[in-house]
Amino acid sequence: MDNKIIYAYFLIINVVAYFSYGIDKRRAIKNRYRISEAYLLSLSLLGGFVGSSLGMKHFHHKTKKVYFKLVIILSVLIYSALFYYINGR
């Protein structure tokens, strides 16, 4: 598989994750329909852990929810192991 496709995927998923946290925060302030926690957590598990982390920090959103932090840490560990396995061969 071409590395450019993989890099493009990670760029896109992280941008989507970042802006999803911002959109959900804005909706929370305005008491409007929210983005589900399952969707936000899924973005991290699908590789958007950098965008999720930055979104949480920048928008001060979901920072007190321990399981969000745990899912991000788990995602980092999973993808680190995956990259090590792929590149270590």
N, C-alpha and C positions, 0 to 999 in steps of 0.2 A: 504494500500500500504506500502511496506517495505521502511523504512527510508533510507536504504543503496542505494536503487535505486534513491531516490530523491537527496541524497548527491552526488552520482556519476553523475547524470544529471547536477547539478549545477557546479560541478568541471569541467566537460567536456565543458559546454557552456561558462564558464569563461575563460578557456584555449584557446578555439577557438576564443573568442572575443579578448583576449589580442594579440594573434599572428596575427589576421586579421588586427588589427591596424598597427602592425609592417610591415606586408607584403604590405599593402596599402601605407604606408609611403615610403618604399623602391621603390615601383613602381612609386610613385609621383616624387621622386628624379631622377629616370632614365627615366622619361617621357614615361612610359609604360602603358599598359592597367590597369585600376584601378578597385578596388572593389567598388561597388556602395554604395552610402551613405545610401540608403534604407536597404541594407544588414547589414551595420554596426549598424544602428539604431535598426534594428530588433533583433540583438544579445542582445542588452540591454533589450529590451522589453521581450525577451524570458528568461530572468534571468541572462544574462551575464553582468550585470551592474558593477560588481567589476572588471572583466577583461577589460571591456571597459574603465573604469576610469583609471585603471593602465596603459593600453595601450596608452591612450591619454597623460597621464603624462609622461611616460617613453620615448615614441617615439616623443613627442612634435607634436602630430598630431591631427588635428581638434579641437584644444584648443580654437580657436577664434570663432568657430561656436556655437552661443548661444543655438541653438536648440538641439545640441548634449548634452550639459549640462542639458538642461531642460528634455530631454528624460531619461537621467540617473536618475535625481531626481524623475521624475514621476515613473520610474521603482522601485526605492528604496521604494517609498511610497506604491505602489501597492503590492509589495512582503512583505513589513513589515506588512501591513494590512492583507494580506493572511495568513502569518505565525501566526499573533496574533489570527486571527479567528480560525485557525486550532488547535493551541495549547491552546487557551483560553477556550475551551469548556470543 
